[in-house]
Amino acid sequence: MAFEVPPLPYAYNALEPHIDEQTMHLHHDKHHQAYVDNLNKALEKHADWQKKPVEEILRNINSVPEDVRTAVRNNAGGHANHSMFWKIMKPQGGGEPKGKIADVIKELGGLAAFQEKFNDAGVKRFGSGWAWLVRSKAGKYEIVSTANQDSPLMDGNFPIMGNDVWEHAYYLKYQNRRAEYLKAWWNVVNWDEINKRLEEK
């Protein structure tokens, strides 16, 4: 069964004015589709790997056949990261977090401090990558960033939430103002979905 791009859980213009409709079309329909197409192509000759969930592939990236490992790292990462990304956003999102994520954020210094540290991880990521809240192998909650489409799963960490700081995620609307995009993104965060991710192992 080939990997597929999941449909957006809302309309392409639903995150306006914070994330524009044109960006959502390009990001979901072109960029995410390219990661899926390239992942399927990379695994054409490795049928046993095609059957595994993308998260399992990423957790075992060093066992992926060497001839396709780099392509799988980049494209399985892109697929998993984006599949999460669409779900942790929603129209009229943001606001004060509730539930378990509110407790986690409180432990990390409160919402304002958490947002500042998270945004800082995104601003300081050189080139392309992601800012993350992860649950580490040791069970601690940490803010980290990764390069390119690397997934925290590759390091044994579980991604609770992440923001895409590749230019394709924001350039049409924000140009080189990555910090402005990062700040606006909190208006579309789906805390309910993030709470569901906190329950995952």
N, C-alpha and C positions, 0 to 999 in steps of 0.2 A: 504494500500500500504506500503510494507516494505521499510525501509530506505536502500539506496544503496551507495556504494563507487563510486564517480564520476571518470571517466577515467582521467588519466594524460593528460594535454593539450599539451604535448611534449613527445619525446622519453625518455626512462629511462636513457639514457646516455647523454641527451642533456645539462645537467648542469655540466658536466665534464669541467675542472678538479676540480671545487670547491665542488661539491657534486657528489660522485661516483655512478656509475650505480648499483652496488650491494646494496648500502644503499637505493637507490630509490625503487628497487624491494621489499626489506624487509619492508621498511617504508610504502609504498603505499599498496602493495598486502597483507602483513601479519598484520602489526600493525593497519592500518586504517580499514582493513577488520574485524579485531577482535572487534574494537569498534562498528562497525555497527552490527555485529552478536550479540554482547552482548546487544546492545540497543534494537534490535528487540526482543530478548528473554525476556528482562526485561519488555517490554510493551505488551507481548503476551496476558495478561489477562486484559489489559486496552485499549480497542479498541478506545475509544475517544481520547486518547493521541497519538495513532499511526497515526492519521490523521493530527496532527498539524505539521507545519514546525519545524525543530529542533531549530531554533532561538527562536520561541515562547515558546517552552518547557523550554529552558534555562532562558528566561526572567521570567518565572513563576515556577522556580525550587522548590520553597517552597510550591507550590500547588500540585506538583506531589505526587501520593499516597505514603505514608510513607514506605510501604513494599518494594518499588523499587526505592525510591528516591536516595539513594547513588549510585546504579548501573546506574541510568539514568544520574545523575550528571557527573559521570566519563565518561560514554560512549557517551552520547549526546555531552558533551564537546569535547571529542576526535574526534567525527565525524565533528562537526562544525569547530573546530580549524584547522583540517587537510584539510577540503574542501576549506577553505580560503587559507591555506598555499600553496597548489599546484598552485593555480591561481596567487598568488602574486610573483611567481618566473617565470623566462623565460631564455632561452639561450641568451647569450650576453646581459644580463640585466645590471642593475646598472648605473653608471655614474651620471651625474648631474640631479637631479629631475627637472621636468617641470610642469607647470600648478599649480593647487591649492595646491598640496602637497609641492611644492617649497615655496609657501607663508607660509604655516604652519611651515615648517622647519626653515624658516627665522625667524619667530616669536619665535621659540625655540632656537635661537642662531646661526643658520647657520648649514650647512651640517656636518662639522667636529665635532662640539659640540654635535649635535643631535646623530650622530653615536656613539660617545664616551659614551654618557649618555644611549643610547639604549643598547649598548654592555655591559655596566656596570650593567644594570638591569638583563641581561642574565647571566653574570658571577656570580653575587652575589645571584642569585636564588638558594637557598640550595636544593640539591636533584633535582627532576624533575619539569619541569614547562615551562613557556613561558615568553618572553619579548614582550611588546606591546606598540604601539602608540594607544591611545584610545581618543574618544570624550566623555567627561564626561557628566553626567546628566545635569550639568550646562552649557554645550556647550563649555567647555575648552578642549584644546588638551594637553594630559599628557602622559608621559612615565611611565609605571607601569610593574610589573610582577605578575604572578599568579602561584599558586602551581598546580602540577599534570596536569589534563586536565580541570581545572576550566576555564570558559569563562568570559571575562569582562561583557558579557550580564547579568550574574547572579547578578551583582552589579548595573545594569542600565546603564552601559557604552557601547559604541559601538566600537568594534575593527576595527581600520583602517588598521593596519598591525601587524603581529606578527611573531616572530621567535621561533621555537621549540628548547628548550634546554634539552629535554630528551636525554639520552645517545644514544638511538636507532637512533636519527637523525644525529649523527656525529661520533660514536665511531669506526666504521670500518676504517675510513680514518684518523681521528684526535686523536683517543684514548682519553686520559684525557685532551687534549688541547682544552678545550671548547672555550677559548678566541680566538684561531686561527681560529676555525670554524666560530665564530661570525663575525670575521673580513672578512673572505673569502665570507661569505654569501652576502655581499653587491654587489658582482659581478653578482648575479643572480636576484636581486630585479627587479620586474616589476612595474615601476612607473605608467605606463598607467592603470594597473588594480587597483593600490592603489588610483589613482585619481577617478576611477569609484566608489570605496568604499566610498570616501569622499562625494559623492552625495547621498549615501543611508541614510535613516532615521534610 
